[in-house]
């Protein structure tokens, strides 16, 4: 469906005052969102909820149909409600017809940048395809806003393409900082906004327009960092690299704790009181996964190599290696608990998504461990509140169950691999009545060890005595 947005007599969008009050929540903007995957669907729905007129574009007609009907094509808390609200208000539309682009004045690029097959670098085919579709529809004064995570230098290349087609249009970069499971809140109430803009009047106008787009957040005092295109592209990958490093650091400490008899949970608590360090992201366990951190740090290393400064990011290789070692170590622990061999052992796995409040199984540590145990001959049964469909599509040879009871019945070993609240809150005494042997491996250091031990369980976790 193409939205019927009013135009002037000559067919162009009616101009809006350049000096319109910055941060006015009522200053509606006509927006297109190119790409309606995880980032794009959330962004489109959130922008419509803020009062803007939004059309989301995607080549996947089935996805477009679901979104237009108010159905979220993936699990994200709060997204379904926003989609339904947008449909009712008439301010949110979805289409596969690129002609819908002509009605918008601000175009967000929200397509994916996956890791190239067999390489560390980012695959920019979707970005380039989106830009190629957009260019013929650009008008004077249009703002093209990149949100996709791209290698530094990509925005400058796209900016040249935009100028060549429409010199009066402007390319800016506005990186996203969404956390899966919290994406709606992160879009509506971000902890910061970053605008990468060109110098001069074009950049000043871009800032004013973006402040209208994010009017509510700006009015509520959200910090706005205005910088150049290069720095804006670096912000997202630098942030993800720092978070990945922090996670891998505490997991490296877990390896040392296992070798020395220390307790990584107590260690993290002690160092986390230092305000310079902080407690967040200091949770030892299976490490990070998903569609962002792993591929982003690898693409960052690859780009550094292309720029001739690969030594600056050499440490990220060990960050990645530590993260992957945690999965191997969990399988090793499972094998130890089963007497040296997993062959023929019934193992229950709680969790398939890479994190709770998500159905995303991309590079999921939980699913990786389950698959490795299955390949070593274990009789593995996996459950997850939201990710069974995606997990079974990725690993159809694994056995999946809908409930915890089905999963753990007759198990000789239980592994908690995704810390869903309902798994953390399980009654160990009740679960003990269902298993064959009460042995649990806590892959996220999320369970109360003393409670489980008091209920008669053998409890082990990464980095703990």
C-alpha positions as semicolon CSV with decimal commas, in nm:
position;residue;x (nm);y (nm);z (nm)
1;X;0,000;0,000;0,000
2;X;0,128;0,346;-0,094
3;X;0,030;0,615;0,157
4;X;-0,171;0,906;0,020
5;X;0,041;1,192;0,152
6;X;-0,054;1,539;0,036
7;X;0,167;1,715;-0,217
8;X;0,181;2,060;-0,366
9;X;0,038;2,142;-0,709
10;X;0,360;2,048;-0,887
11;X;0,364;1,703;-0,726
12;X;0,648;1,773;-0,482
13;X;0,615;1,743;-0,108
14;X;0,501;2,059;0,061
15;X;0,797;2,232;0,222
16;X;0,813;2,250;0,599
17;X;0,954;2,560;0,772
18;X;1,329;2,523;0,813
19;X;1,309;2,711;1,143
20;X;1,032;2,497;1,291
21;X;1,082;2,462;1,665
22;X;1,340;2,196;1,738
23;X;1,211;1,915;1,959
24;X;0,840;1,990;1,894
25;X;0,672;1,649;1,933
26;X;0,392;1,766;1,704
27;X;0,621;1,831;1,408
28;X;0,526;1,527;1,200
29;X;0,771;1,412;0,932
30;X;0,702;1,193;0,629
31;X;0,938;0,899;0,668
32;X;1,035;0,594;0,467
33;X;1,217;0,301;0,625
34;X;1,406;0,080;0,382
35;X;1,436;-0,271;0,517
36;X;1,181;-0,413;0,760
37;X;1,390;-0,667;0,943
38;X;1,461;-0,639;1,312
39;X;1,593;-0,282;1,301
40;X;1,360;-0,146;1,034
41;X;1,033;-0,289;1,163
42;X;1,097;-0,158;1,514
43;X;1,209;0,182;1,384
44;X;0,909;0,222;1,153
45;X;0,659;0,129;1,424
46;X;0,827;0,352;1,681
47;X;0,841;0,653;1,448
48;X;0,469;0,615;1,369
49;X;0,392;0,597;1,741
50;X;0,566;0,934;1,777
51;X;0,318;1,086;1,532
52;X;0,514;1,068;1,208
53;X;0,374;0,939;0,878
54;X;0,577;0,626;0,800
55;X;0,602;0,373;0,520
56;X;0,822;0,066;0,558
57;X;0,969;-0,086;0,241
58;X;1,085;-0,446;0,205
59;X;1,129;-0,690;-0,082
60;X;0,986;-0,976;0,126
61;X;0,615;-0,961;0,041
62;X;0,518;-1,212;0,311
63;X;0,690;-1,000;0,575
64;X;0,520;-0,688;0,440
65;X;0,181;-0,860;0,460
66;X;0,242;-0,963;0,822
67;X;0,354;-0,616;0,924
68;X;0,065;-0,449;0,743
69;X;-0,173;-0,680;0,932
70;X;-0,013;-0,578;1,262
71;X;0,172;-0,908;1,308
72;X;0,535;-0,896;1,417
73;X;0,745;-1,139;1,207
74;X;0,978;-1,197;1,504
75;X;0,950;-1,181;1,881
76;X;1,021;-0,844;2,036
77;X;0,833;-0,729;2,347
78;X;0,599;-0,438;2,270
79;X;0,639;-0,446;1,891
80;X;0,302;-0,609;1,821
81;X;0,123;-0,338;2,014
82;X;0,305;-0,063;1,825
83;X;0,222;-0,221;1,489
84;X;-0,145;-0,247;1,579
85;X;-0,147;0,111;1,703
86;X;0,015;0,233;1,382
87;X;-0,237;0,049;1,167
88;X;-0,527;0,197;1,363
89;X;-0,390;0,550;1,344
90;X;-0,330;0,528;0,970
91;X;0,021;0,665;1,017
92;X;0,204;0,336;0,955
93;X;0,208;0,158;0,619
94;X;0,418;-0,119;0,468
95;X;0,484;-0,182;0,101
96;X;0,704;-0,361;-0,151
97;X;0,647;-0,085;-0,408
98;X;0,944;0,151;-0,424
99;X;0,715;0,420;-0,565
100;X;0,616;0,480;-0,203
101;X;0,956;0,643;-0,155
102;X;0,855;0,950;-0,353
103;X;0,614;1,061;-0,082
104;X;0,875;1,072;0,194
105;X;1,118;1,348;0,288
106;X;1,337;1,148;0,529
107;X;1,459;0,803;0,422
108;X;1,607;0,566;0,679
109;X;1,840;0,288;0,558
110;X;1,779;-0,003;0,797
111;X;1,889;-0,308;0,598
112;X;2,110;-0,581;0,736
113;X;2,488;-0,604;0,701
114;X;2,565;-0,972;0,771
115;X;2,909;-1,126;0,776
116;X;3,030;-1,238;0,435
117;X;3,036;-1,612;0,389
118;X;3,388;-1,738;0,455
119;X;3,517;-1,393;0,552
120;X;3,516;-1,155;0,846
121;X;3,412;-0,848;0,648
122;X;3,059;-0,713;0,624
123;X;2,837;-0,796;0,329
124;X;2,705;-0,464;0,195
125;X;2,493;-0,602;-0,088
126;X;2,166;-0,514;0,087
127;X;2,285;-0,161;0,161
128;X;2,394;-0,105;-0,197
129;X;2,068;-0,248;-0,332
130;X;1,862;-0,022;-0,106
131;X;2,059;0,285;-0,212
132;X;2,020;0,192;-0,579
133;X;1,643;0,169;-0,532
134;X;1,626;0,497;-0,345
135;X;1,839;0,719;-0,571
136;X;1,588;0,760;-0,860
137;X;1,324;0,880;-0,613
138;X;1,526;1,148;-0,432
139;X;1,399;1,506;-0,439
140;X;1,561;1,837;-0,345
141;X;1,576;1,870;0,031
142;X;1,541;1,498;0,104
143;X;1,741;1,354;0,391
144;X;1,890;1,005;0,361
145;X;1,965;0,867;0,707
146;X;2,185;0,562;0,744
147;X;2,117;0,345;1,050
148;X;2,271;0,016;0,936
149;X;2,603;-0,082;1,095
150;X;2,858;-0,041;0,816
151;X;3,238;-0,037;0,777
152;X;3,379;0,312;0,814
153;X;3,400;0,479;0,474
154;X;3,067;0,340;0,351
155;X;2,872;0,657;0,432
156;X;3,117;0,874;0,240
157;X;3,074;0,652;-0,065
158;X;2,694;0,669;-0,044
159;X;2,707;1,045;0,008
160;X;2,887;1,080;-0,326
161;X;2,618;0,871;-0,496
162;X;2,345;1,087;-0,345
163;X;2,515;1,412;-0,453
164;X;2,565;1,281;-0,805
165;X;2,192;1,212;-0,846
166;X;2,041;1,493;-0,636
167;X;2,284;1,763;-0,518
168;X;2,017;1,917;-0,295
169;X;1,966;1,595;-0,097
170;X;2,182;1,513;0,207
171;X;2,324;1,188;0,346
172;X;2,372;1,162;0,723
173;X;2,449;0,872;0,958
174;X;2,245;0,800;1,270
175;X;2,368;0,470;1,421
176;X;2,131;0,249;1,619
177;X;2,202;0,112;1,965
178;X;1,920;-0,137;2,007
179;X;1,927;-0,425;2,251
180;X;1,719;-0,721;2,143
181;X;1,442;-0,763;2,395
182;X;1,448;-0,389;2,469
183;X;1,442;-0,246;2,116
184;X;1,111;-0,062;2,145
185;X;1,217;0,119;2,462
186;X;1,563;0,187;2,319
187;X;1,406;0,352;2,013
188;X;1,146;0,557;2,196
189;X;1,370;0,654;2,488
190;X;1,733;0,624;2,369
191;X;2,022;0,689;2,604
192;X;2,183;0,906;2,335
193;X;2,137;1,017;1,976
194;X;2,432;1,040;1,737
195;X;2,408;1,247;1,418
196;X;2,689;1,222;1,165
197;X;2,635;1,520;0,932
198;X;2,828;1,722;0,674
199;X;2,964;2,067;0,755
200;X;2,781;2,385;0,669
201;X;2,413;2,470;0,608
202;X;2,327;2,119;0,487
203;X;2,450;1,972;0,814
204;X;2,268;2,235;1,020
205;X;1,942;2,162;0,838
206;X;1,996;1,787;0,884
207;X;2,033;1,834;1,260
208;X;1,713;2,037;1,270
209;X;1,522;1,770;1,076
210;X;1,655;1,485;1,291
211;X;1,561;1,681;1,602
212;X;1,207;1,695;1,465
213;X;1,211;1,321;1,396
214;X;1,326;1,250;1,752
215;X;1,136;1,546;1,895
216;X;1,002;1,371;2,205
217;X;1,339;1,229;2,309
218;X;1,516;1,560;2,242
219;X;1,254;1,750;2,441
220;X;1,305;1,510;2,731
221;X;1,677;1,585;2,742
222;X;1,829;1,290;2,559
223;X;2,195;1,376;2,487
224;X;2,258;1,455;2,120
225;X;2,609;1,407;1,983
226;X;2,660;1,587;1,650
227;X;2,969;1,472;1,466
228;X;3,102;1,394;1,119
229;X;3,011;1,094;0,903
230;X;3,332;0,904;0,982
231;X;3,299;0,928;1,358
232;X;2,929;0,838;1,349
233;X;3,008;0,514;1,167
234;X;3,281;0,430;1,418
235;X;3,061;0,491;1,723
236;X;2,849;0,177;1,684
237;X;3,132;-0,067;1,615
238;X;3,345;0,091;1,886
239;X;3,061;0,053;2,137
240;X;3,002;-0,311;2,042
241;X;3,373;-0,385;2,053
242;X;3,398;-0,239;2,403
243;X;3,100;-0,442;2,527
244;X;3,236;-0,759;2,369
245;X;3,574;-0,694;2,531
246;X;3,414;-0,649;2,872
247;X;3,223;-0,976;2,840
248;X;3,529;-1,166;2,723
249;X;3,739;-1,011;3,000
250;X;3,518;-1,155;3,274
251;X;3,510;-1,488;3,091
252;X;3,890;-1,487;3,084
253;X;3,875;-1,432;3,460
254;X;3,639;-1,730;3,478
255;X;3,906;-1,946;3,314
256;X;4,156;-1,832;3,578
257;X;3,904;-1,893;3,856
258;X;3,852;-2,248;3,738
259;X;4,228;-2,305;3,737
260;X;4,281;-2,155;4,084
261;X;3,961;-2,233;4,271
262;X;3,832;-1,877;4,271
263;X;3,471;-1,765;4,223
264;X;3,411;-1,542;3,922
265;X;3,072;-1,420;4,044
266;X;3,224;-1,282;4,363
267;X;3,518;-1,145;4,167
268;X;3,282;-0,960;3,931
269;X;3,087;-0,820;4,224
270;X;3,401;-0,693;4,391
271;X;3,552;-0,520;4,088
272;X;3,212;-0,397;3,970
273;X;3,186;-0,160;4,267
274;X;3,462;0,044;4,105
275;X;3,272;0,318;3,920
276;X;3,535;0,312;3,646
277;X;3,451;-0,053;3,576
278;X;3,083;-0,100;3,666
279;X;2,893;-0,424;3,718
280;X;2,699;-0,436;3,390
281;X;2,825;-0,681;3,126
282;X;3,045;-0,852;3,386
283;X;2,843;-1,173;3,391
284;X;3,061;-1,474;3,319
285;X;2,908;-1,761;3,127
286;X;2,862;-1,878;2,770
287;X;2,947;-1,537;2,628
288;X;2,785;-1,329;2,358
289;X;2,610;-1,424;2,035
290;X;2,334;-1,291;1,816
291;X;2,339;-1,094;1,496
292;X;2,543;-0,792;1,613
293;X;2,842;-0,833;1,844
294;X;3,014;-1,132;1,678
295;X;2,987;-1,008;1,319
296;X;3,049;-0,645;1,412
297;X;3,382;-0,705;1,585
298;X;3,494;-0,931;1,300
299;X;3,397;-0,674;1,039
300;X;3,575;-0,406;1,244
301;X;3,896;-0,612;1,238
302;X;3,859;-0,672;0,866
303;X;3,813;-0,302;0,795
304;X;4,113;-0,212;1,010
305;X;4,318;-0,450;0,798
306;X;4,197;-0,284;0,479
307;X;4,299;0,053;0,623
308;X;4,645;-0,073;0,719
309;X;4,590;-0,039;1,095
310;X;4,506;-0,401;1,176
311;X;4,740;-0,399;1,477
312;X;4,512;-0,148;1,649
313;X;4,243;-0,414;1,677
314;X;4,451;-0,728;1,723
315;X;4,310;-0,762;2,075
316;X;3,966;-0,827;1,928
317;X;4,093;-1,160;1,791
318;X;4,145;-1,280;2,147
319;X;3,811;-1,130;2,252
320;X;3,647;-1,344;1,984
321;X;3,856;-1,650;2,075
322;X;3,773;-1,628;2,447
323;X;3,407;-1,601;2,360
324;X;3,414;-1,913;2,144
325;X;3,614;-2,110;2,403
326;X;3,329;-2,075;2,653
327;X;3,108;-2,293;2,434
328;X;3,374;-2,561;2,409
329;X;3,428;-2,548;2,784
330;X;3,056;-2,599;2,852
331;X;3,055;-2,910;2,634
332;X;3,365;-3,031;2,819
333;X;3,189;-2,985;3,154
334;X;2,886;-3,173;3,028
335;X;3,107;-3,460;2,918
336;X;3,283;-3,464;3,257
337;X;2,948;-3,477;3,437
338;X;2,848;-3,774;3,223
339;X;3,157;-3,978;3,312
340;X;3,375;-3,886;3,015
341;X;3,134;-3,954;2,729
342;X;2,808;-3,799;2,611
343;X;2,716;-4,094;2,390
344;X;2,366;-4,216;2,471
345;X;2,317;-3,970;2,758
346;X;1,988;-3,784;2,777
347;X;2,065;-3,413;2,816
348;X;1,807;-3,138;2,869
349;X;1,888;-2,790;2,738
350;X;1,695;-2,491;2,866
351;X;1,724;-2,214;2,610
352;X;1,795;-2,185;2,238
353;X;1,785;-1,809;2,175
354;X;2,111;-1,620;2,213
355;X;1,955;-1,416;2,495
356;X;1,624;-1,396;2,680
357;X;1,331;-1,190;2,544
358;X;1,428;-1,281;2,188
359;X;1,364;-1,556;1,933
360;X;1,696;-1,484;1,759
361;X;1,921;-1,790;1,724
362;X;2,189;-1,630;1,507
363;X;2,527;-1,739;1,647
364;X;2,347;-1,856;1,961
365;X;2,588;-2,000;2,221
366;X;2,303;-2,212;2,363
367;X;2,219;-2,370;2,030
368;X;2,587;-2,419;1,948
369;X;2,642;-2,614;2,272
370;X;2,329;-2,823;2,215
371;X;2,440;-2,908;1,861
372;X;2,795;-2,998;1,971
373;X;2,663;-3,236;2,239
374;X;2,429;-3,395;1,987
375;X;2,718;-3,447;1,745
376;X;2,904;-3,625;2,026
377;X;2,620;-3,872;2,061
378;X;2,408;-3,720;2,337
379;X;2,030;-3,755;2,328
380;X;1,963;-3,380;2,346
381;X;1,621;-3,223;2,402
382;X;1,596;-2,842;2,375
383;X;1,325;-2,602;2,484
384;X;1,278;-2,226;2,461
385;X;0,978;-1,999;2,521
386;X;1,008;-1,822;2,183
387;X;1,286;-1,961;1,965
388;X;1,188;-2,322;1,892
389;X;1,071;-2,248;1,537
390;X;1,390;-2,064;1,444
391;X;1,611;-2,316;1,624
392;X;1,450;-2,618;1,460
393;X;1,490;-2,455;1,118
394;X;1,862;-2,406;1,187
395;X;1,923;-2,747;1,349
396;X;1,643;-2,980;1,232
397;X;1,825;-3,287;1,366
398;X;1,787;-3,170;1,727
399;X;1,482;-3,269;1,931
400;X;1,270;-2,983;2,064
401;X;1,002;-2,978;2,333
402;X;0,746;-2,713;2,416
403;X;0,767;-2,735;2,794
404;X;1,032;-2,766;3,061
405;X;0,861;-3,078;3,194
406;X;0,888;-3,257;2,859
407;X;1,247;-3,145;2,820
408;X;1,384;-3,257;3,156
409;X;1,185;-3,579;3,200
410;X;1,434;-3,863;3,232
411;X;1,737;-3,637;3,181
412;X;2,075;-3,732;3,325
413;X;2,198;-3,373;3,296
414;X;2,023;-3,036;3,273
415;X;2,192;-2,732;3,117
416;X;2,065;-2,377;3,163
417;X;2,199;-2,197;2,855
418;X;1,964;-1,899;2,809
419;X;1,862;-1,718;3,127
420;X;1,491;-1,678;3,061
421;X;1,321;-1,561;3,386
422;X;1,098;-1,868;3,394
423;X;1,404;-2,094;3,393
424;X;1,582;-1,897;3,662
425;X;1,268;-1,920;3,877
426;X;1,228;-2,298;3,845
427;X;1,163;-2,494;4,164
428;X;1,463;-2,730;4,189
429;X;1,274;-2,967;4,419
430;X;0,996;-3,012;4,164
431;X;1,234;-3,046;3,870
432;X;1,424;-3,313;4,064
433;X;1,115;-3,538;4,060
434;X;1,126;-3,540;3,678
435;X;1,492;-3,608;3,602
436;X;1,682;-3,934;3,614
437;X;1,983;-3,774;3,782
438;X;1,982;-3,431;3,954
439;X;2,281;-3,269;3,784
440;X;2,269;-2,914;3,653
441;X;2,519;-2,702;3,462
442;X;2,447;-2,330;3,487
443;X;2,583;-2,178;3,168
444;X;2,481;-1,825;3,268
445;X;2,558;-1,818;3,640
446;X;2,192;-1,728;3,681
447;X;2,069;-1,993;3,927
448;X;2,100;-1,976;4,306
449;X;2,366;-2,241;4,360
450;X;2,288;-2,297;4,728
451;X;1,915;-2,339;4,666
452;X;1,975;-2,602;4,399
453;X;2,233;-2,784;4,608
454;X;2,001;-2,780;4,908
455;X;1,737;-2,947;4,687
456;X;1,979;-3,232;4,621
457;X;2,132;-3,123;4,295
458;X;2,493;-3,141;4,183
459;X;2,553;-2,784;4,065
460;X;2,837;-2,659;3,844
461;X;2,893;-2,334;3,657
462;X;3,163;-2,168;3,452
463;X;3,422;-1,997;3,671
464;X;3,282;-2,113;4,005
465;X;3,400;-2,358;4,268
